[in-house]
């Protein structure tokens, strides 16, 4: 699911400037609407937050050690982010390449971006700033649930949703970051503790209908204000339904596509892919412009599809290299060879693994 979400963000990057523009015929107009529905990038980030809350709650429920949790978060988030900012910085000093006019490449600003205090060099890192800010929130949510049940988490999510109407709160850690969907993290934590109960109440047909409805609603949110307060809430609830069904309802074929090797691959490299995809936007924009100007009869949808595929082909090797040589070594270093099985969320006995799909998702973090 994380890999598909990363591809949705990439699709939004490539197509957002064109999906609302003039189409070349009524079929092209319909196809552009479909493209917009499938590239709900902002909603995909909300889905990232729900998934993080869910997966990290599994880890913490197996071992509620604050120091271990902080070390794991640092080793998971920072190495790939530091590498990405270093690549952007090297390209700027070597070729003058910068995607954003407000980006600053002074040593202090580069350091601030590497530490996720700013996100002007690689704008997609705003969500990583939010992830970092949510670290104590996730830990507190698990601690509170284990002692007082679901009510404190419901209260926290409600308060954070109320605060999302306040602009000063939304941009509390910088104008480049939106904290409005922060409540998605405790929602993800709740899914770990209560998701199975919810998912198991529906029969196979009802579960399929719920999954289809959640996907349809999620895609429909593309046609509303991306950062709208209620749009974010609907996206969070839709993503939560999908996570619960994917994790706990493995008796149907609704999500069989998530077990395909190519989908698993992009799930593994999704973090680096998400961070590095903006590198392809300069070339992609020029490719779209050339194709639109050179071939007047070519549907805009086809041009955008070609540009999206091009961007994925360009970024995938870089993302794989970052995952293979940066992310994996950093994650391996945080694990002690003699650690008990409970230190590994994928092997914890708190909730038995019910499918290889769940195991694969759980081990990503």
C-alpha positions as a printed NumPy array, in Angstrom:
array([[  0.   ,   0.   ,   0.   ],
       [  2.892,   2.328,   0.789],
       [  4.431,   1.644,  -2.621],
       [  1.169,   2.397,  -4.413],
       [  0.841,   5.597,  -2.375],
       [  4.364,   6.667,  -3.389],
       [  3.485,   6.085,  -7.05 ],
       [  0.305,   8.15 ,  -6.572],
       [  2.406,  11.037,  -5.271],
       [  4.725,  10.667,  -8.252],
       [  1.714,  10.699, -10.57 ],
       [  0.458,  13.894,  -8.955],
       [  3.874,  15.52 ,  -9.392],
       [  3.836,  14.759, -13.119],
       [  0.185,  15.452, -13.941],
       [ -1.106,  18.149, -11.582],
       [ -0.329,  21.029, -13.955],
       [ -2.247,  19.426, -16.825],
       [ -5.226,  17.384, -15.568],
       [ -7.385,  20.509, -15.192],
       [ -6.217,  22.028, -18.467],
       [ -7.698,  21.74 , -21.951],
       [ -8.276,  18.215, -23.219],
       [ -8.033,  17.016, -26.811],
       [-11.489,  15.585, -27.252],
       [-14.181,  14.247, -24.926],
       [-12.49 ,  10.886, -24.458],
       [ -9.324,  12.665, -23.414],
       [-11.331,  14.772, -20.96 ],
       [-12.782,  11.636, -19.339],
       [ -9.35 ,  10.008, -19.207],
       [ -7.849,  13.114, -17.59 ],
       [-10.533,  12.902, -14.912],
       [ -9.511,   9.305, -14.271],
       [ -5.86 ,  10.368, -14.034],
       [ -6.76 ,  13.026, -11.48 ],
       [ -8.717,  10.493,  -9.428],
       [ -5.815,   8.042,  -9.379],
       [ -3.182,  10.621,  -8.417],
       [ -4.474,  11.823,  -5.066],
       [ -0.998,  12.612,  -3.814],
       [ -2.013,  14.588,  -0.754],
       [ -4.324,  11.781,   0.307],
       [ -1.479,   9.323,  -0.254],
       [  0.589,  11.224,   2.318],
       [ -2.304,  10.944,   4.782],
       [ -2.279,   7.201,   4.067],
       [  1.467,   7.166,   4.856],
       [  0.648,   8.647,   8.273],
       [ -2.034,   6.046,   9.009],
       [  0.307,   3.219,   7.98 ],
       [  3.117,   4.619,  10.14 ],
       [  0.867,   4.827,  13.196],
       [ -0.281,   1.246,  12.628],
       [  3.118,  -0.33 ,  11.981],
       [  4.914,   1.582,  14.736],
       [  2.192,   0.68 ,  17.23 ],
       [  2.881,  -2.987,  16.446],
       [  6.557,  -2.448,  17.173],
       [  5.916,  -0.543,  20.4  ],
       [  3.301,  -3.012,  21.607],
       [  5.983,  -5.688,  21.442],
       [  8.584,  -3.551,  23.236],
       [  7.564,  -0.245,  24.812],
       [ 11.115,   1.059,  25.173],
       [ 11.374,   4.803,  24.487],
       [ 15.129,   4.823,  23.861],
       [ 14.891,   1.902,  21.433],
       [ 11.979,   3.579,  19.645],
       [ 13.847,   6.863,  19.205],
       [ 16.95 ,   5.075,  17.894],
       [ 14.815,   3.13 ,  15.439],
       [ 13.088,   6.301,  14.213],
       [ 16.395,   8.088,  13.725],
       [ 17.928,   5.197,  11.788],
       [ 14.77 ,   4.787,   9.71 ],
       [ 14.124,   8.412,   8.731],
       [ 17.412,  10.288,   8.659],
       [ 19.914,   8.299,   6.533],
       [ 17.829,   8.358,   3.333],
       [ 16.787,  11.965,   3.949],
       [ 20.386,  13.092,   4.499],
       [ 21.473,  11.254,   1.354],
       [ 18.696,  12.866,  -0.684],
       [ 19.541,  16.387,   0.485],
       [ 23.211,  15.687,  -0.243],
       [ 22.322,  14.654,  -3.819],
       [ 20.236,  17.792,  -4.353],
       [ 23.04 ,  19.922,  -2.941],
       [ 25.689,  18.272,  -5.125],
       [ 23.555,  18.85 ,  -8.224],
       [ 23.123,  22.5  ,  -7.299],
       [ 26.828,  23.185,  -6.832],
       [ 27.828,  21.123,  -9.869],
       [ 25.156,  22.269, -12.35 ],
       [ 23.129,  25.   , -10.659],
       [ 20.162,  22.597, -10.533],
       [ 17.381,  23.587,  -8.127],
       [ 13.709,  22.707,  -8.405],
       [ 12.415,  25.378,  -6.064],
       [ 13.103,  29.092,  -6.288],
       [ 13.072,  29.59 ,  -2.535],
       [ 15.614,  26.827,  -1.864],
       [ 18.798,  27.901,  -0.139],
       [ 21.994,  25.864,  -0.299],
       [ 24.032,  27.629,   2.348],
       [ 25.745,  25.195,   4.727],
       [ 23.349,  26.007,   7.567],
       [ 20.28 ,  25.546,   5.38 ],
       [ 21.586,  22.263,   3.992],
       [ 22.168,  21.035,   7.547],
       [ 18.672,  22.182,   8.565],
       [ 17.168,  20.235,   5.653],
       [ 19.183,  17.139,   6.518],
       [ 17.908,  17.349,  10.094],
       [ 14.331,  17.856,   8.8  ],
       [ 14.054,  21.295,  10.357],
       [ 13.342,  22.772,   6.929],
       [ 12.022,  21.397,   3.639],
       [ 12.924,  23.971,   1.009],
       [ 15.535,  21.879,  -0.862],
       [ 13.254,  18.845,  -1.387],
       [  9.694,  20.029,  -0.783],
       [  8.215,  16.536,  -0.317],
       [ 10.137,  16.299,   2.943],
       [  7.421,  18.371,   4.612],
       [  5.711,  15.086,   5.397],
       [  8.874,  13.737,   6.99 ],
       [  8.961,  16.783,   9.255],
       [  5.429,  15.835,  10.285],
       [  6.512,  12.203,  10.828],
       [  9.31 ,  13.419,  13.06 ],
       [  6.947,  15.667,  15.001],
       [  4.584,  12.719,  15.45 ],
       [  7.211,  10.455,  17.06 ],
       [  6.334,  11.367,  20.687],
       [  2.639,  11.366,  19.76 ],
       [  2.811,   7.763,  18.531],
       [  4.698,   6.613,  21.619],
       [  2.255,   8.39 ,  23.941],
       [ -0.718,   6.934,  22.059],
       [  0.5  ,   3.356,  22.541],
       [  1.333,   4.017,  26.205],
       [ -2.099,   5.528,  26.845],
       [ -3.979,   2.724,  25.111],
       [ -2.181,   0.026,  27.064],
       [ -3.164,   1.726,  30.313],
       [ -6.508,   3.351,  29.621],
       [ -7.929,   1.834,  26.437],
       [ -9.244,   3.569,  23.348],
       [-10.869,   6.636,  24.881],
       [ -7.693,   8.74 ,  25.318],
       [ -6.708,   8.075,  21.691],
       [-10.157,   9.01 ,  20.438],
       [ -9.913,  12.204,  22.478],
       [ -6.45 ,  12.992,  21.105],
       [ -7.587,  12.418,  17.519],
       [-10.65 ,  14.602,  18.09 ],
       [ -8.588,  17.426,  19.606],
       [ -6.037,  17.289,  16.782],
       [ -8.847,  17.326,  14.219],
       [-10.293,  20.398,  15.937],
       [ -6.897,  22.088,  15.861],
       [ -6.629,  21.413,  12.112],
       [ -9.043,  24.317,  11.589],
       [ -6.434,  26.668,  13.093],
       [ -3.802,  27.968,  10.668],
       [ -1.275,  28.76 ,  13.398],
       [ -1.354,  25.128,  14.507],
       [ -1.137,  23.722,  10.981],
       [  2.094,  25.637,  10.297],
       [  3.484,  25.541,  13.819],
       [  6.772,  23.951,  12.684],
       [  7.121,  26.011,   9.51 ],
       [  5.141,  27.286,   6.56 ],
       [  6.555,  24.408,   4.498],
       [  4.77 ,  21.811,   6.671],
       [  1.085,  21.139,   7.299],
       [  0.248,  19.464,  10.613],
       [ -3.485,  19.329,   9.839],
       [ -3.541,  15.533,   9.234],
       [ -1.482,  14.737,  12.354],
       [ -4.475,  12.913,  13.843],
       [ -3.907,  10.174,  11.25 ],
       [ -1.086,   8.796,  13.433],
       [ -3.237,   7.989,  16.512],
       [ -5.883,   6.643,  14.122],
       [ -3.225,   4.23 ,  12.845],
       [ -2.353,   3.279,  16.422],
       [ -6.03 ,   2.558,  17.114],
       [ -6.096,   0.274,  14.083],
       [ -3.393,  -1.892,  15.615],
       [ -5.412,  -2.416,  18.772],
       [ -8.974,  -2.395,  17.416],
       [ -8.664,  -2.878,  13.65 ],
       [ -9.103,  -6.632,  13.703],
       [-12.347,  -6.352,  15.647],
       [-13.714,  -3.9  ,  13.086],
       [-12.507,  -5.842,  10.042],
       [-13.804,  -9.209,  11.289],
       [-17.338,  -7.945,  11.811],
       [-17.963,  -7.832,   8.057],
       [-18.491, -10.924,   5.954],
       [-16.491, -11.475,   2.748],
       [-19.009,  -9.647,   0.553],
       [-19.356,  -6.726,   2.973],
       [-15.557,  -6.489,   3.273],
       [-15.224,  -6.336,  -0.517],
       [-17.897,  -3.645,  -0.72 ],
       [-16.21 ,  -1.665,   2.076],
       [-12.83 ,  -1.877,   0.342],
       [-14.291,  -0.798,  -3.   ],
       [-16.14 ,   2.104,  -1.37 ],
       [-13.028,   3.216,   0.515],
       [-10.956,   3.257,  -2.686],
       [-13.696,   5.112,  -4.592],
       [-14.1  ,   7.734,  -1.867],
       [-10.347,   8.141,  -1.587],
       [-10.058,   8.763,  -5.338],
       [-13.053,  11.126,  -5.304],
       [-11.242,  13.33 ,  -2.78 ],
       [ -8.916,  14.349,  -5.633],
       [-11.682,  16.612,  -6.923],
       [-11.899,  18.633,  -3.7  ],
       [ -9.424,  20.994,  -2.068],
       [ -6.372,  18.782,  -1.381],
       [ -5.602,  20.29 ,   2.02 ],
       [ -9.225,  20.912,   2.99 ],
       [ -9.947,  20.009,   6.591],
       [-12.81 ,  17.633,   5.836],
       [-11.077,  16.25 ,   2.738],
       [ -8.145,  15.182,   4.912],
       [-10.518,  13.582,   7.425],
       [-12.292,  11.546,   4.735],
       [ -8.936,  10.464,   3.272],
       [ -7.745,   9.411,   6.735],
       [-10.853,   7.328,   7.384],
       [-10.714,   5.748,   3.914],
       [ -7.043,   4.871,   4.356],
       [ -7.788,   3.461,   7.824],
       [-10.479,   1.187,   6.41 ],
       [ -8.081,  -0.081,   3.74 ],
       [ -5.274,  -0.713,   6.232],
       [ -7.608,  -2.665,   8.531],
       [ -8.947,  -4.794,   5.678],
       [ -5.496,  -5.424,   4.187],
       [ -4.022,  -6.402,   7.551],
       [ -6.817,  -8.498,   9.   ],
       [ -8.987,  -9.747,   6.127],
       [ -6.716, -12.058,   4.152],
       [ -9.523, -14.454,   3.282],
       [-10.469, -12.731,   0.008],
       [ -8.831, -11.799,  -3.262],
       [ -9.616,  -8.068,  -3.063],
       [ -6.034,  -7.127,  -2.275],
       [ -4.273,  -9.983,  -4.065],
       [ -2.458,  -7.474,  -6.28 ],
       [ -0.513,  -6.299,  -3.224],
       [  1.264,  -9.661,  -3.192],
       [  2.668,  -9.197,  -6.697],
       [  6.493,  -8.973,  -6.707],
       [  6.475,  -5.592,  -8.493],
       [  4.133,  -4.099,  -5.891],
       [  6.219,  -5.514,  -3.041],
       [  9.321,  -4.059,  -4.693],
       [  7.913,  -0.539,  -4.772],
       [  6.679,  -1.013,  -1.233],
       [ 10.242,  -1.718,  -0.12 ],
       [ 11.79 ,   1.248,  -1.913],
       [  8.821,   3.588,  -1.383],
       [ 10.545,   5.902,   1.115],
       [ 13.572,   6.582,  -1.076],
       [ 11.371,   6.705,  -4.173],
       [  9.166,   9.325,  -2.518],
       [ 12.158,  11.453,  -1.533],
       [ 13.99 ,  11.2  ,  -4.862],
       [ 11.146,  11.481,  -7.378],
       [ 11.329,  15.305,  -7.595],
       [ 14.713,  14.852,  -9.296],
       [ 12.842,  13.672, -12.405],
       [ 10.426,  16.595, -12.586],
       [ 12.654,  18.979, -14.561],
       [ 13.171,  16.474, -17.376],
       [  9.579,  15.27 , -17.17 ],
       [  8.168,  18.776, -17.587],
       [ 10.265,  19.308, -20.694],
       [  9.225,  15.954, -22.113],
       [  5.541,  16.833, -21.642],
       [  6.032,  20.236, -23.244],
       [  7.859,  18.766, -26.222],
       [  5.261,  16.037, -26.854],
       [  2.305,  18.409, -26.529],
       [  3.836,  20.95 , -28.915],
       [  5.212,  18.439, -31.402],
       [  2.176,  16.143, -31.7  ],
       [ -1.04 ,  18.154, -31.835],
       [ -3.295,  15.109, -32.172],
       [ -1.774,  13.178, -29.287],
       [ -4.175,  12.921, -26.287],
       [ -2.941,  14.771, -23.233],
       [ -3.622,  11.65 , -21.16 ],
       [ -1.24 ,   9.601, -23.281],
       [  1.451,  12.259, -22.971],
       [  1.076,  12.334, -19.196],
       [  1.151,   8.538, -19.003],
       [  4.396,   8.501, -21.002],
       [  5.88 ,  11.191, -18.767],
       [  4.885,   9.304, -15.618],
       [  6.452,   6.07 , -16.873],
       [  9.588,   8.005, -17.837],
       [  9.857,   9.523, -14.352],
       [  9.415,   6.126, -12.692],
       [ 12.072,   4.548, -14.926],
       [ 14.502,   7.361, -14.119],
       [ 13.977,   7.368, -10.358],
       [ 13.578,   3.644,  -9.635],
       [ 17.304,   2.756,  -9.954],
       [ 18.241,   5.683,  -7.709],
       [ 15.587,   4.716,  -5.163],
       [ 16.693,   1.092,  -5.195],
       [ 20.313,   2.12 ,  -4.66 ],
       [ 19.285,   4.342,  -1.744],
       [ 17.235,   1.527,  -0.217],
       [ 19.939,  -1.085,  -0.775],
       [ 22.981,   0.896,   0.311],
       [ 21.539,   3.489,   2.733],
       [ 18.226,   2.371,   4.227],
       [ 18.974,  -1.322,   4.719],
       [ 22.417,  -0.869,   6.334],
       [ 20.987,   1.79 ,   8.661],
       [ 18.125,  -0.482,   9.701],
       [ 20.503,  -3.411,  10.172],
       [ 22.721,  -1.38 ,  12.496],
       [ 19.862,  -0.588,  14.873],
       [ 19.152,  -4.275,  15.557],
       [ 21.169,  -6.118,  18.161],
       [ 22.224,  -9.643,  17.06 ],
       [ 21.193, -11.082,  20.405],
       [ 17.839,  -9.331,  20.545],
       [ 14.863, -11.369,  21.683],
       [ 12.195, -12.178,  19.112],
       [  9.874,  -9.635,  20.738],
       [ 12.248,  -6.889,  19.597],
       [ 11.247,  -7.638,  16.012],
       [  7.655,  -6.615,  15.366],
       [  7.313,  -9.137,  12.563],
       [  8.039, -11.94 ,  15.045],
       [  6.154, -10.583,  18.028],
       [  3.487, -12.769,  19.575],
       [  1.194,  -9.88 ,  20.483],
       [ -0.858, -10.412,  17.323],
       [ -0.063, -13.524,  15.291],
       [  0.917, -13.031,  11.669],
       [ -1.906, -14.074,   9.396],
       [ -0.269, -13.63 ,   6.031],
       [  3.03 , -13.079,   4.303],
       [  1.587,  -9.792,   3.077],
       [  1.174,  -8.545,   6.656],
       [  4.649,  -9.749,   7.547],
       [  6.153,  -7.866,   4.604],
       [  4.384,  -4.638,   5.532],
       [  5.303,  -4.984,   9.184],
       [  8.998,  -5.504,   8.527],
       [  9.341,  -2.39 ,   6.365],
       [  9.675,  -0.202,   9.458]])
